[in-house]
Amino acid sequence: MAREVKAKKRCCGSTPRCKRCGVVLKRLTKAGLAERRDRRLYVVEHVPKKRMKKVRAR
């Protein structure tokens, strides 16, 4: 099941990174788990928990 996610304007610097952080969404796109629709809009497929943990790491 895919869902639309709007990226945050700026990274807050927390550890681990937020799920809506632009860096996380870009990493998911490179892994083939998300698709970029617009400048800040992404369509994210279901991401396994271990994969999300790896993507959110600083």
PDB file of N, H, CA, C and O in Angstrom:
ATOM      1  N   MET A   1       0.838  -1.176   0.000  1.00  0.00           N
ATOM      2  CA  MET A   1       0.000   0.000   0.000  1.00  0.00           C
ATOM      3  C   MET A   1       0.886   1.244   0.000  1.00  0.00           C
ATOM      4  O   MET A   1       1.736   1.403   0.876  1.00  0.00           O
ATOM      5  N   ALA A   2       0.694   2.099  -0.954  1.00  0.00           N
ATOM      6  H   ALA A   2       0.003   1.969  -1.666  1.00  0.00           H
ATOM      7  CA  ALA A   2       1.508   3.304  -1.086  1.00  0.00           C
ATOM      8  C   ALA A   2       0.811   4.487  -0.426  1.00  0.00           C
ATOM      9  O   ALA A   2      -0.417   4.547  -0.361  1.00  0.00           O
ATOM     10  N   ARG A   3       1.621   5.431   0.063  1.00  0.00           N
ATOM     11  H   ARG A   3       2.618   5.383   0.010  1.00  0.00           H
ATOM     12  CA  ARG A   3       1.055   6.645   0.652  1.00  0.00           C
ATOM     13  C   ARG A   3       1.896   7.835   0.234  1.00  0.00           C
ATOM     14  O   ARG A   3       3.099   7.715   0.004  1.00  0.00           O
ATOM     15  N   GLU A   4       1.245   8.986   0.139  1.00  0.00           N
ATOM     16  H   GLU A   4       0.267   9.084   0.326  1.00  0.00           H
ATOM     17  CA  GLU A   4       1.948  10.210  -0.227  1.00  0.00           C
ATOM     18  C   GLU A   4       2.535  10.845   1.021  1.00  0.00           C
ATOM     19  O   GLU A   4       1.867  10.957   2.050  1.00  0.00           O
ATOM     20  N   VAL A   5       3.791  11.259   0.920  1.00  0.00           N
ATOM     21  H   VAL A   5       4.333  11.168   0.085  1.00  0.00           H
ATOM     22  CA  VAL A   5       4.486  11.888   2.039  1.00  0.00           C
ATOM     23  C   VAL A   5       5.083  13.192   1.544  1.00  0.00           C
ATOM     24  O   VAL A   5       5.716  13.231   0.490  1.00  0.00           O
ATOM     25  N   LYS A   6       4.882  14.254   2.302  1.00  0.00           N
ATOM     26  H   LYS A   6       4.368  14.222   3.159  1.00  0.00           H
ATOM     27  CA  LYS A   6       5.463  15.545   1.968  1.00  0.00           C
ATOM     28  C   LYS A   6       6.702  15.740   2.837  1.00  0.00           C
ATOM     29  O   LYS A   6       6.618  15.686   4.064  1.00  0.00           O
ATOM     30  N   ALA A   7       7.843  15.966   2.206  1.00  0.00           N
ATOM     31  H   ALA A   7       7.911  16.011   1.210  1.00  0.00           H
ATOM     32  CA  ALA A   7       9.096  16.138   2.937  1.00  0.00           C
ATOM     33  C   ALA A   7       9.085  17.435   3.737  1.00  0.00           C
ATOM     34  O   ALA A   7       8.458  18.422   3.351  1.00  0.00           O
ATOM     35  N   LYS A   8       9.800  17.404   4.866  1.00  0.00           N
ATOM     36  H   LYS A   8      10.309  16.602   5.179  1.00  0.00           H
ATOM     37  CA  LYS A   8       9.929  18.604   5.686  1.00  0.00           C
ATOM     38  C   LYS A   8      10.794  19.626   4.949  1.00  0.00           C
ATOM     39  O   LYS A   8      11.571  19.269   4.064  1.00  0.00           O
ATOM     40  N   LYS A   9      10.653  20.893   5.318  1.00  0.00           N
ATOM     41  H   LYS A   9      10.021  21.183   6.037  1.00  0.00           H
ATOM     42  CA  LYS A   9      11.443  21.934   4.654  1.00  0.00           C
ATOM     43  C   LYS A   9      12.915  21.837   5.017  1.00  0.00           C
ATOM     44  O   LYS A   9      13.787  22.101   4.189  1.00  0.00           O
ATOM     45  N   ARG A  10      13.186  21.458   6.259  1.00  0.00           N
ATOM     46  H   ARG A  10      12.478  21.244   6.931  1.00  0.00           H
ATOM     47  CA  ARG A  10      14.582  21.398   6.674  1.00  0.00           C
ATOM     48  C   ARG A  10      14.766  20.289   7.695  1.00  0.00           C
ATOM     49  O   ARG A  10      13.837  19.944   8.425  1.00  0.00           O
ATOM     50  N   CYS A  11      15.956  19.740   7.742  1.00  0.00           N
ATOM     51  H   CYS A  11      16.711  20.020   7.150  1.00  0.00           H
ATOM     52  CA  CYS A  11      16.271  18.649   8.663  1.00  0.00           C
ATOM     53  C   CYS A  11      16.414  19.213  10.079  1.00  0.00           C
ATOM     54  O   CYS A  11      17.055  20.244  10.281  1.00  0.00           O
ATOM     55  N   CYS A  12      15.810  18.528  11.057  1.00  0.00           N
ATOM     56  H   CYS A  12      15.290  17.690  10.893  1.00  0.00           H
ATOM     57  CA  CYS A  12      15.852  19.027  12.434  1.00  0.00           C
ATOM     58  C   CYS A  12      17.110  18.579  13.170  1.00  0.00           C
ATOM     59  O   CYS A  12      17.409  19.100  14.245  1.00  0.00           O
ATOM     60  N   GLY A  13      17.847  17.631  12.617  1.00  0.00           N
ATOM     61  H   GLY A  13      17.604  17.208  11.744  1.00  0.00           H
ATOM     62  CA  GLY A  13      19.107  17.209  13.227  1.00  0.00           C
ATOM     63  C   GLY A  13      18.958  16.161  14.313  1.00  0.00           C
ATOM     64  O   GLY A  13      19.915  15.910  15.046  1.00  0.00           O
ATOM     65  N   SER A  14      17.787  15.538  14.446  1.00  0.00           N
ATOM     66  H   SER A  14      17.010  15.742  13.851  1.00  0.00           H
ATOM     67  CA  SER A  14      17.591  14.530  15.487  1.00  0.00           C
ATOM     68  C   SER A  14      18.215  13.199  15.062  1.00  0.00           C
ATOM     69  O   SER A  14      18.482  12.964  13.884  1.00  0.00           O
ATOM     70  N   THR A  15      18.437  12.340  16.051  1.00  0.00           N
ATOM     71  H   THR A  15      18.220  12.531  17.009  1.00  0.00           H
ATOM     72  CA  THR A  15      18.969  11.008  15.789  1.00  0.00           C
ATOM     73  C   THR A  15      18.001   9.996  16.351  1.00  0.00           C
ATOM     74  O   THR A  15      17.710  10.086  17.544  1.00  0.00           O
ATOM     75  N   PRO A  16      17.471   9.039  15.607  1.00  0.00           N
ATOM     76  CA  PRO A  16      17.610   8.872  14.162  1.00  0.00           C
ATOM     77  C   PRO A  16      16.830   9.934  13.395  1.00  0.00           C
ATOM     78  O   PRO A  16      16.014  10.657  13.968  1.00  0.00           O
ATOM     79  N   ARG A  17      17.087  10.018  12.109  1.00  0.00           N
ATOM     80  H   ARG A  17      17.750   9.432  11.644  1.00  0.00           H
ATOM     81  CA  ARG A  17      16.400  11.019  11.283  1.00  0.00           C
ATOM     82  C   ARG A  17      14.893  10.779  11.284  1.00  0.00           C
ATOM     83  O   ARG A  17      14.431   9.650  11.449  1.00  0.00           O
ATOM     84  N   CYS A  18      14.135  11.863  11.095  1.00  0.00           N
ATOM     85  H   CYS A  18      14.510  12.780  10.961  1.00  0.00           H
ATOM     86  CA  CYS A  18      12.666  11.771  11.033  1.00  0.00           C
ATOM     87  C   CYS A  18      12.257  11.000   9.776  1.00  0.00           C
ATOM     88  O   CYS A  18      13.002  10.945   8.798  1.00  0.00           O
ATOM     89  N   LYS A  19      11.080  10.415   9.817  1.00  0.00           N
ATOM     90  H   LYS A  19      10.474  10.460  10.612  1.00  0.00           H
ATOM     91  CA  LYS A  19      10.576   9.665   8.661  1.00  0.00           C
ATOM     92  C   LYS A  19      10.276  10.581   7.488  1.00  0.00           C
ATOM     93  O   LYS A  19      10.287  10.134   6.341  1.00  0.00           O
ATOM     94  N   ARG A  20      10.010  11.851   7.750  1.00  0.00           N
ATOM     95  H   ARG A  20      10.001  12.215   8.682  1.00  0.00           H
ATOM     96  CA  ARG A  20       9.677  12.814   6.693  1.00  0.00           C
ATOM     97  C   ARG A  20      10.884  13.647   6.260  1.00  0.00           C
ATOM     98  O   ARG A  20      10.732  14.577   5.467  1.00  0.00           O
ATOM     99  N   CYS A  21      12.059  13.336   6.756  1.00  0.00           N
ATOM    100  H   CYS A  21      12.183  12.581   7.400  1.00  0.00           H
ATOM    101  CA  CYS A  21      13.271  14.074   6.396  1.00  0.00           C
ATOM    102  C   CYS A  21      13.587  13.843   4.914  1.00  0.00           C
ATOM    103  O   CYS A  21      13.426  12.735   4.404  1.00  0.00           O
ATOM    104  N   GLY A  22      14.028  14.875   4.247  1.00  0.00           N
ATOM    105  H   GLY A  22      14.160  15.775   4.661  1.00  0.00           H
ATOM    106  CA  GLY A  22      14.349  14.776   2.824  1.00  0.00           C
ATOM    107  C   GLY A  22      15.426  13.754   2.518  1.00  0.00           C
ATOM    108  O   GLY A  22      15.387  13.100   1.476  1.00  0.00           O
ATOM    109  N   VAL A  23      16.391  13.612   3.423  1.00  0.00           N
ATOM    110  H   VAL A  23      16.422  14.144   4.269  1.00  0.00           H
ATOM    111  CA  VAL A  23      17.479  12.649   3.227  1.00  0.00           C
ATOM    112  C   VAL A  23      16.928  11.223   3.256  1.00  0.00           C
ATOM    113  O   VAL A  23      17.313  10.387   2.438  1.00  0.00           O
ATOM    114  N   VAL A  24      16.034  10.952   4.193  1.00  0.00           N
ATOM    115  H   VAL A  24      15.721  11.631   4.858  1.00  0.00           H
ATOM    116  CA  VAL A  24      15.425   9.621   4.307  1.00  0.00           C
ATOM    117  C   VAL A  24      14.633   9.299   3.044  1.00  0.00           C
ATOM    118  O   VAL A  24      14.734   8.198   2.505  1.00  0.00           O
ATOM    119  N   LEU A  25      13.849  10.258   2.579  1.00  0.00           N
ATOM    120  H   LEU A  25      13.767  11.153   3.017  1.00  0.00           H
ATOM    121  CA  LEU A  25      13.045  10.026   1.380  1.00  0.00           C
ATOM    122  C   LEU A  25      13.924   9.831   0.147  1.00  0.00           C
ATOM    123  O   LEU A  25      13.590   9.034  -0.730  1.00  0.00           O
ATOM    124  N   LYS A  26      15.032  10.544   0.074  1.00  0.00           N
ATOM    125  H   LYS A  26      15.303  11.191   0.787  1.00  0.00           H
ATOM    126  CA  LYS A  26      15.951  10.370  -1.056  1.00  0.00           C
ATOM    127  C   LYS A  26      16.594   8.981  -1.022  1.00  0.00           C
ATOM    128  O   LYS A  26      16.747   8.338  -2.060  1.00  0.00           O
ATOM    129  N   ARG A  27      16.967   8.524   0.170  1.00  0.00           N
ATOM    130  H   ARG A  27      16.842   9.046   1.014  1.00  0.00           H
ATOM    131  CA  ARG A  27      17.549   7.185   0.304  1.00  0.00           C
ATOM    132  C   ARG A  27      16.540   6.102  -0.070  1.00  0.00           C
ATOM    133  O   ARG A  27      16.895   5.105  -0.698  1.00  0.00           O
ATOM    134  N   LEU A  28      15.281   6.304   0.319  1.00  0.00           N
ATOM    135  H   LEU A  28      14.993   7.115   0.829  1.00  0.00           H
ATOM    136  CA  LEU A  28      14.241   5.344  -0.056  1.00  0.00           C
ATOM    137  C   LEU A  28      14.034   5.325  -1.567  1.00  0.00           C
ATOM    138  O   LEU A  28      13.791   4.270  -2.152  1.00  0.00           O
ATOM    139  N   THR A  29      14.132   6.492  -2.194  1.00  0.00           N
ATOM    140  H   THR A  29      14.330   7.349  -1.719  1.00  0.00           H
ATOM    141  CA  THR A  29      13.995   6.577  -3.652  1.00  0.00           C
ATOM    142  C   THR A  29      15.126   5.821  -4.341  1.00  0.00           C
ATOM    143  O   THR A  29      14.895   5.096  -5.308  1.00  0.00           O
ATOM    144  N   LYS A  30      16.343   5.991  -3.843  1.00  0.00           N
ATOM    145  H   LYS A  30      16.530   6.580  -3.057  1.00  0.00           H
ATOM    146  CA  LYS A  30      17.492   5.294  -4.426  1.00  0.00           C
ATOM    147  C   LYS A  30      17.374   3.782  -4.254  1.00  0.00           C
ATOM    148  O   LYS A  30      17.873   3.015  -5.077  1.00  0.00           O
ATOM    149  N   ALA A  31      16.704   3.357  -3.168  1.00  0.00           N
ATOM    150  H   ALA A  31      16.299   3.980  -2.499  1.00  0.00           H
ATOM    151  CA  ALA A  31      16.522   1.930  -2.903  1.00  0.00           C
ATOM    152  C   ALA A  31      15.334   1.355  -3.666  1.00  0.00           C
ATOM    153  O   ALA A  31      15.115   0.143  -3.651  1.00  0.00           O
ATOM    154  N   GLY A  32      14.564   2.216  -4.334  1.00  0.00           N
ATOM    155  H   GLY A  32      14.742   3.200  -4.346  1.00  0.00           H
ATOM    156  CA  GLY A  32      13.424   1.750  -5.105  1.00  0.00           C
ATOM    157  C   GLY A  32      12.153   1.568  -4.287  1.00  0.00           C
ATOM    158  O   GLY A  32      11.205   0.932  -4.749  1.00  0.00           O
ATOM    159  N   LEU A  33      12.122   2.121  -3.075  1.00  0.00           N
ATOM    160  H   LEU A  33      12.892   2.638  -2.699  1.00  0.00           H
ATOM    161  CA  LEU A  33      10.956   1.978  -2.200  1.00  0.00           C
ATOM    162  C   LEU A  33      10.073   3.215  -2.195  1.00  0.00           C
ATOM    163  O   LEU A  33       9.022   3.223  -1.555  1.00  0.00           O
ATOM    164  N   ALA A  34      10.488   4.257  -2.900  1.00  0.00           N
ATOM    165  H   ALA A  34      11.342   4.251  -3.421  1.00  0.00           H
ATOM    166  CA  ALA A  34       9.693   5.483  -2.991  1.00  0.00           C
ATOM    167  C   ALA A  34       9.860   6.069  -4.384  1.00  0.00           C
ATOM    168  O   ALA A  34      10.812   5.761  -5.101  1.00  0.00           O
ATOM    169  N   GLU A  35       8.918   6.916  -4.746  1.00  0.00           N
ATOM    170  H   GLU A  35       8.144   7.167  -4.164  1.00  0.00           H
ATOM    171  CA  GLU A  35       8.958   7.578  -6.050  1.00  0.00           C
ATOM    172  C   GLU A  35       8.723   9.065  -5.837  1.00  0.00           C
ATOM    173  O   GLU A  35       7.786   9.466  -5.147  1.00  0.00           O
ATOM    174  N   ARG A  36       9.581   9.875  -6.436  1.00  0.00           N
ATOM    175  H   ARG A  36      10.343   9.550  -6.996  1.00  0.00           H
ATOM    176  CA  ARG A  36       9.446  11.319  -6.290  1.00  0.00           C
ATOM    177  C   ARG A  36       8.428  11.842  -7.295  1.00  0.00           C
ATOM    178  O   ARG A  36       8.547  11.593  -8.494  1.00  0.00           O
ATOM    179  N   ARG A  37       7.421  12.571  -6.800  1.00  0.00           N
ATOM    180  H   ARG A  37       7.325  12.773  -5.825  1.00  0.00           H
ATOM    181  CA  ARG A  37       6.378  13.107  -7.657  1.00  0.00           C
ATOM    182  C   ARG A  37       6.597  14.579  -7.966  1.00  0.00           C
ATOM    183  O   ARG A  37       6.395  15.026  -9.095  1.00  0.00           O
ATOM    184  N   ASP A  38       7.008  15.319  -6.959  1.00  0.00           N
ATOM    185  H   ASP A  38       7.173  14.955  -6.042  1.00  0.00           H
ATOM    186  CA  ASP A  38       7.186  16.760  -7.077  1.00  0.00           C
ATOM    187  C   ASP A  38       8.439  17.112  -6.286  1.00  0.00           C
ATOM    188  O   ASP A  38       9.159  16.224  -5.828  1.00  0.00           O
ATOM    189  N   ARG A  39       8.696  18.394  -6.129  1.00  0.00           N
ATOM    190  H   ARG A  39       8.111  19.114  -6.502  1.00  0.00           H
ATOM    191  CA  ARG A  39       9.889  18.820  -5.412  1.00  0.00           C
ATOM    192  C   ARG A  39       9.931  18.263  -3.986  1.00  0.00           C
ATOM    193  O   ARG A  39      10.979  17.814  -3.522  1.00  0.00           O
ATOM    194  N   ARG A  40       8.795  18.293  -3.300  1.00  0.00           N
ATOM    195  H   ARG A  40       7.944  18.658  -3.677  1.00  0.00           H
ATOM    196  CA  ARG A  40       8.749  17.810  -1.918  1.00  0.00           C
ATOM    197  C   ARG A  40       7.799  16.640  -1.708  1.00  0.00           C
ATOM    198  O   ARG A  40       7.663  16.165  -0.581  1.00  0.00           O
ATOM    199  N   LEU A  41       7.149  16.168  -2.742  1.00  0.00           N
ATOM    200  H   LEU A  41       7.259  16.554  -3.657  1.00  0.00           H
ATOM    201  CA  LEU A  41       6.136  15.125  -2.607  1.00  0.00           C
ATOM    202  C   LEU A  41       6.676  13.776  -3.082  1.00  0.00           C
ATOM    203  O   LEU A  41       7.206  13.662  -4.188  1.00  0.00           O
ATOM    204  N   TYR A  42       6.534  12.765  -2.236  1.00  0.00           N
ATOM    205  H   TYR A  42       6.104  12.859  -1.338  1.00  0.00           H
ATOM    206  CA  TYR A  42       6.999  11.420  -2.545  1.00  0.00           C
ATOM    207  C   TYR A  42       5.860  10.435  -2.336  1.00  0.00           C
ATOM    208  O   TYR A  42       4.986  10.658  -1.498  1.00  0.00           O
ATOM    209  N   VAL A  43       5.869   9.352  -3.092  1.00  0.00           N
ATOM    210  H   VAL A  43       6.579   9.170  -3.772  1.00  0.00           H
ATOM    211  CA  VAL A  43       4.942   8.245  -2.881  1.00  0.00           C
ATOM    212  C   VAL A  43       5.781   7.092  -2.353  1.00  0.00           C
ATOM    213  O   VAL A  43       6.676   6.595  -3.037  1.00  0.00           O
ATOM    214  N   VAL A  44       5.479   6.669  -1.116  1.00  0.00           N
ATOM    215  H   VAL A  44       4.752   7.073  -0.561  1.00  0.00           H
ATOM    216  CA  VAL A  44       6.289   5.665  -0.428  1.00  0.00           C
ATOM    217  C   VAL A  44       5.519   4.356  -0.347  1.00  0.00           C
ATOM    218  O   VAL A  44       4.371   4.324   0.097  1.00  0.00           O
ATOM    219  N   GLU A  45       6.165   3.270  -0.783  1.00  0.00           N
ATOM    220  H   GLU A  45       7.098   3.295  -1.144  1.00  0.00           H
ATOM    221  CA  GLU A  45       5.601   1.928  -0.649  1.00  0.00           C
ATOM    222  C   GLU A  45       5.801   1.468   0.791  1.00  0.00           C
ATOM    223  O   GLU A  45       6.403   2.176   1.599  1.00  0.00           O
ATOM    224  N   HIS A  46       5.296   0.283   1.107  1.00  0.00           N
ATOM    225  H   HIS A  46       4.808  -0.293   0.451  1.00  0.00           H
ATOM    226  CA  HIS A  46       5.524  -0.278   2.444  1.00  0.00           C
ATOM    227  C   HIS A  46       7.018  -0.559   2.602  1.00  0.00           C
ATOM    228  O   HIS A  46       7.626  -1.211   1.754  1.00  0.00           O
ATOM    229  N   VAL A  47       7.603  -0.063   3.691  1.00  0.00           N
ATOM    230  H   VAL A  47       7.109   0.467   4.380  1.00  0.00           H
ATOM    231  CA  VAL A  47       9.032  -0.242   3.944  1.00  0.00           C
ATOM    232  C   VAL A  47       9.192  -1.150   5.159  1.00  0.00           C
ATOM    233  O   VAL A  47       8.655  -0.847   6.225  1.00  0.00           O
ATOM    234  N   PRO A  48       9.928  -2.267   5.018  1.00  0.00           N
ATOM    235  CA  PRO A  48      10.165  -3.143   6.166  1.00  0.00           C
ATOM    236  C   PRO A  48      10.882  -2.393   7.290  1.00  0.00           C
ATOM    237  O   PRO A  48      11.650  -1.464   7.037  1.00  0.00           O
ATOM    238  N   LYS A  49      10.624  -2.803   8.524  1.00  0.00           N
ATOM    239  H   LYS A  49      10.001  -3.557   8.730  1.00  0.00           H
ATOM    240  CA  LYS A  49      11.145  -2.098   9.699  1.00  0.00           C
ATOM    241  C   LYS A  49      12.679  -2.025   9.703  1.00  0.00           C
ATOM    242  O   LYS A  49      13.246  -0.972   9.995  1.00  0.00           O
ATOM    243  N   LYS A  50      13.349  -3.132   9.381  1.00  0.00           N
ATOM    244  H   LYS A  50      12.889  -3.988   9.143  1.00  0.00           H
ATOM    245  CA  LYS A  50      14.814  -3.139   9.384  1.00  0.00           C
ATOM    246  C   LYS A  50      15.380  -2.192   8.328  1.00  0.00           C
ATOM    247  O   LYS A  50      16.391  -1.525   8.550  1.00  0.00           O
ATOM    248  N   ARG A  51      14.718  -2.147   7.187  1.00  0.00           N
ATOM    249  H   ARG A  51      13.897  -2.688   7.007  1.00  0.00           H
ATOM    250  CA  ARG A  51      15.163  -1.265   6.101  1.00  0.00           C
ATOM    251  C   ARG A  51      15.014   0.197   6.507  1.00  0.00           C
ATOM    252  O   ARG A  51      15.901   1.012   6.254  1.00  0.00           O
ATOM    253  N   MET A  52      13.870   0.529   7.149  1.00  0.00           N
ATOM    254  H   MET A  52      13.149  -0.133   7.354  1.00  0.00           H
ATOM    255  CA  MET A  52      13.619   1.896   7.587  1.00  0.00           C
ATOM    256  C   MET A  52      14.637   2.317   8.648  1.00  0.00           C
ATOM    257  O   MET A  52      15.096   3.459   8.653  1.00  0.00           O
ATOM    258  N   LYS A  53      14.985   1.403   9.536  1.00  0.00           N
ATOM    259  H   LYS A  53      14.613   0.475   9.532  1.00  0.00           H
ATOM    260  CA  LYS A  53      15.976   1.696  10.575  1.00  0.00           C
ATOM    261  C   LYS A  53      17.329   2.014   9.944  1.00  0.00           C
ATOM    262  O   LYS A  53      18.029   2.924  10.388  1.00  0.00           O
ATOM    263  N   LYS A  54      17.690   1.267   8.917  1.00  0.00           N
ATOM    264  H   LYS A  54      17.121   0.528   8.556  1.00  0.00           H
ATOM    265  CA  LYS A  54      18.960   1.478   8.228  1.00  0.00           C
ATOM    266  C   LYS A  54      18.971   2.817   7.491  1.00  0.00           C
ATOM    267  O   LYS A  54      19.978   3.526   7.500  1.00  0.00           O
ATOM    268  N   VAL A  55      17.865   3.157   6.861  1.00  0.00           N
ATOM    269  H   VAL A  55      17.048   2.581   6.853  1.00  0.00           H
ATOM    270  CA  VAL A  55      17.760   4.402   6.088  1.00  0.00           C
ATOM    271  C   VAL A  55      17.790   5.625   7.008  1.00  0.00           C
ATOM    272  O   VAL A  55      18.343   6.662   6.642  1.00  0.00           O
ATOM    273  N   ARG A  56      17.193   5.506   8.206  1.00  0.00           N
ATOM    274  H   ARG A  56      16.743   4.663   8.503  1.00  0.00           H
ATOM    275  CA  ARG A  56      17.107   6.637   9.126  1.00  0.00           C
ATOM    276  C   ARG A  56      18.386   6.867   9.925  1.00  0.00           C
ATOM    277  O   ARG A  56      18.501   7.880  10.615  1.00  0.00           O
ATOM    278  N   ALA A  57      19.347   5.950   9.848  1.00  0.00           N
ATOM    279  H   ALA A  57      19.254   5.127   9.288  1.00  0.00           H
ATOM    280  CA  ALA A  57      20.589   6.085  10.628  1.00  0.00           C
ATOM    281  C   ALA A  57      21.384   7.304  10.195  1.00  0.00           C
ATOM    282  O   ALA A  57      21.397   7.664   9.018  1.00  0.00           O
ATOM    283  N   ARG A  58      22.042   7.933  11.150  1.00  0.00           N
ATOM    284  H   ARG A  58      22.032   7.641  12.106  1.00  0.00           H
ATOM    285  CA  ARG A  58      22.881   9.094  10.873  1.00  0.00           C
ATOM    286  C   ARG A  58      24.290   8.685  10.576  1.00  0.00           C
ATOM    287  O   ARG A  58      25.140   9.538  10.319  1.00  0.00           O
TER     288      ARG A  58
END
